[in-house]
Amino acid sequence: LLADPASWARTANLLAGALPAAEVRRLAGFCAKRPADYRQATSLYLSLVEWGLDRGKAQELLGALLDSRLPGESFPGVMEILVEGRRQRLAPEELVRRLLLHLPDTVSMEELKRRTLR
């Protein structure tokens, strides 16, 4: 992340957006193994928190996504799954549980959606 000027700019925006420095450091730490996905990962994290997900659960989900085989450009699909799950009257906690369960062995967002919402 340190070598990428865009990551510096993203980090400055996160700090200016009232995220505490410790939280930004944690997010950067999660992304250290996949620095190319820093923007997508932090955007998803902010969306999860704005959606009402507890910060701890949002970080857990983000860590699982970054450990998965899913490409960063597919991360916005997680929000689509959460919104669709709420339409099906599934509790946010249950949706996150299902996502965490299926992420390790999922290879596409379509598969994750199908397995999570079935």
C-alpha positions in Angstrom: 0.0 0.0 0.0 2.8 2.4 0.8 4.1 2.3 -2.8 0.8 3.2 -4.4 -0.2 6.9 -4.5 -3.9 6.0 -5.0 -3.8 4.1 -1.8 -2.4 7.1 0.0 -5.2 9.3 -1.4 -7.8 6.7 -0.4 -6.4 6.5 3.1 -6.5 10.3 3.4 -10.1 10.3 2.3 -10.9 7.6 4.9 -9.3 9.7 7.7 -11.0 12.9 6.5 -14.3 11.0 6.5 -14.1 10.6 10.3 -12.8 7.0 10.5 -10.5 6.7 13.5 -6.8 6.2 12.6 -6.8 2.8 14.4 -9.7 1.6 12.2 -8.0 2.8 9.0 -4.8 0.9 10.1 -6.8 -2.2 10.7 -8.4 -2.0 7.2 -5.0 -1.4 5.7 -3.7 -4.4 7.5 -6.5 -6.6 6.1 -5.6 -5.4 2.6 -1.8 -5.9 3.0 -2.0 -9.3 1.2 -4.2 -7.8 -1.6 -3.2 -4.2 -2.0 -4.8 -3.9 -5.4 -8.2 -4.5 -3.7 -7.8 -1.7 -1.1 -10.2 0.7 -2.7 -12.9 -1.9 -3.3 -12.4 -3.4 0.2 -12.6 0.0 2.0 -15.6 1.1 -0.1 -17.4 -2.2 0.8 -16.5 -1.7 4.5 -18.0 1.8 4.5 -21.1 0.5 2.8 -21.5 -2.3 5.4 -21.2 0.2 8.3 -23.6 2.6 6.7 -26.0 -0.2 6.1 -26.0 -0.8 9.8 -23.7 -3.7 10.3 -21.6 -3.7 13.4 -18.0 -2.6 12.7 -16.6 -5.8 14.2 -18.8 -7.9 11.9 -18.0 -5.7 9.0 -14.3 -6.2 9.6 -14.8 -10.0 10.0 -16.7 -10.1 6.7 -14.1 -8.0 5.0 -11.3 -10.2 6.2 -13.1 -13.3 4.9 -13.6 -11.7 1.6 -9.9 -10.8 1.3 -9.0 -14.3 2.2 -11.4 -15.7 -0.5 -10.8 -16.3 -4.1 -13.3 -13.6 -5.2 -11.8 -10.7 -7.1 -12.0 -7.2 -5.5 -14.2 -5.9 -8.4 -16.9 -8.4 -7.3 -17.0 -7.0 -3.7 -20.0 -4.7 -4.3 -22.0 -7.9 -4.9 -21.9 -8.5 -1.2 -24.2 -5.5 -0.7 -26.6 -6.9 -3.3 -26.7 -10.1 -1.4 -27.4 -8.3 1.9 -30.2 -6.2 0.3 -31.8 -9.2 -1.3 -31.5 -11.2 1.9 -33.3 -8.4 3.8 -36.1 -8.5 1.1 -36.4 -12.2 2.0 -36.7 -11.2 5.6 -33.4 -12.7 6.7 -31.8 -11.1 9.7 -28.5 -9.3 9.0 -26.7 -11.5 11.5 -28.0 -14.6 9.7 -26.9 -13.2 6.4 -23.4 -12.5 7.7 -23.2 -16.0 9.2 -24.1 -17.5 5.9 -21.6 -15.4 4.0 -18.8 -16.3 6.4 -19.8 -20.0 6.1 -19.7 -20.0 2.3 -16.9 -17.6 1.4 -14.0 -20.0 1.9 -15.1 -22.4 -0.8 -16.9 -20.1 -3.2 -15.3 -19.1 -6.5 -17.8 -16.5 -7.9 -20.2 -13.9 -6.6 -23.1 -15.7 -8.3 -22.3 -18.9 -6.5 -22.0 -17.0 -3.2 -25.4 -15.3 -3.8 -27.0 -18.6 -4.6 -25.6 -20.4 -1.6 -26.3 -17.6 0.8 -29.9 -16.9 -0.2 -31.1 -20.4 -0.7 
